[in-house]
Amino acid sequence: MKSQSVVTELRRKIFAEVARVAYESDNPQVDLEEIPYRITPDETPRYRESIYRERQIAAERVRLAMGLSLRPANRPVSITAGMDKSTIAEKYYEPPLMQIIPSACDKCPDNEYVVSNQCRNCISHACIKACRRQAVSIVNGRSYIDQSKCIKCGKCKQSCPYDAIAHHVRPCAAACGIKAISSDEYGRAKIDNDKCVACGQCMSACPFGAIADKSQIYQLIKAIKQGDEVVAAVAPAIIGQFGKNVTLGKLKSGLLALGFKDAYEVAVGADVGCIAEAHHYVKDVVTGKLPFLFTSCCPAWAVLVKKQFPDLAAEVSQELTPMVATARSVKTLRPNARVVFIGPCAAKKLEASRRTVRSFVDFVITIEELAGMFDAQNIDLEALEEMPVNIEATGAGRGYAYAGGVAGAIEKCIAEYYPDTEVKIRHAEGLADCRKILTLVKAGKLNGYMIEGMGCPGGCVAGVGTIIPSEQAKLAVEQTVHSAQKQVPSKEMENLAEELAKMR
């Protein structure tokens, strides 16, 4: 399947090469060292000024795909240094999850107004008149901005009749809604891990592919290769990701071809959470016992609340997220199973590492990483047979995949179980919007509301681990929502929700 950009294509090539080594290599240490030369096989650089820089960046990507940290810049270290720790059949990565590859960062200017060659040196000189700090002048027949005087107010840009003044903002920093990205002493981007919630929007925004999260595909394949009972729990956002002709039945065939023993819909776990949060809202918020209710299925949103609004953290729902509910359900049916969550989200890797979650979710990989595994094994999903799939999820559970779908699903359940109950809903998508909503909540302006937060603009269908445009992904998921045999989970599932909540 065609990648969205050159950056995603390069990432996918790395995942495919690492997966191929994990599946096939008798000498992985040697074969992993060779991957940068497979990515850049000749003497002609494709994307950078030299093949040496391209191979350096590819080498760092290999390490991140192995769950390892980046190498130091001031001493020689092999690509596979420390590999003995990561070549295990267990969940593994060295924190932090998100990292900036220094050799890949282009040191983009951050918040800078610059005059372009569109300047016509017009008579009005509106840009000069607009600047109160005398930072704009005429140099060599063109407006010029003295950066030492500029206060970044943007009035010069607003005044220019030819739009000749550009506002340069570092793409990764602009995408970060919580201002977790700044500059290091060399002008490269730097992530503040005390602020970062691992949503990965910076990774999607970087046009140089300088930001990446760490993968668990090597460790997962090790577990498959040693014969473990590895099963997939696929998020509802996976619908449509591999093409409109790839159904859940074909996807299941592909997963079995990779070595998985079975596949389950995470949307069933969403149904469980949907019921629980519907009861929670009516019994606690509508009655006034609690001021409001935060949904909890997005880990980036939940971590944002805990990090930046700790006094509101207690209001994040304690009900099981769809991933955890599904994993616990699978473990009751198959106690020896190794559960792999496959979804659109980098932050789920952090959620799966929590003390209360890690014994149920054994691995987390993104849809993008799964695509790399299919590439490694030369699996054409469209050509595979349609496997029978036990479809259990409702339209409500599948709707969790897009922004507004979580609160909307809970609202459907409330309408079914508690007719005539008024439901107040607000939803936020993107961390900047989430912060605004949380500020209103803190000021007491959203009492009585159920509040859904999504770290990615558009919801899970726009997660950084997806491989198709979010608009296209949303349409595909909406079709499965509308075509579901049941739109709302039956109240009888409440007993299942209670049993899963008790598991430790």
Salt bridges, closest charged atoms under 4 A:
GLU9 OE2 - LYS13 NZ 3.68
GLU17 OE2 - ARG20 NH1 3.17
GLU17 OE1 - ARG38 NH1 2.97
ASP31 OD1 - ARG38 NH2 3.94
GLU34 OE1 - ARG38 NH2 3.44
ASP42 OD2 - ARG46 NH2 3.37
GLU49 OE1 - ARG53 NH1 3.16
GLU60 OE2 - ARG71 NE 3.00
GLU90 OE1 - ARG338 NH2 3.19
ASP163 OD1 - LYS157 NZ 3.16
ASP184 OD2 - ARG188 NE 3.03
ASP213 OD2 - LYS349 NZ 2.96
ASP228 OD2 - ARG338 NH1 2.59
GLU229 OE2 - ARG334 NE 2.64
ASP262 OD1 - LYS252 NZ 3.48
ASP262 OD2 - ARG334 NH1 2.99
GLU265 OE2 - ARG398 NE 3.22
ASP284 OD2 - HIS280 NE2 3.28
ASP311 OD2 - LYS442 NZ 3.81
GLU351 OE1 - LYS348 NZ 2.76
ASP362 OD2 - LYS331 NZ 2.92
ASP362 OD1 - ARG338 NE 3.34
GLU368 OE2 - ARG11 NE 2.94
GLU369 OE2 - LYS349 NZ 2.86
ASP375 OD2 - ARG12 NE 2.68
GLU429 OE2 - HIS427 NE2 3.27
GLU494 OE1 - HIS279 NE2 3.21
GLU499 OE2 - LYS502 NZ 3.71
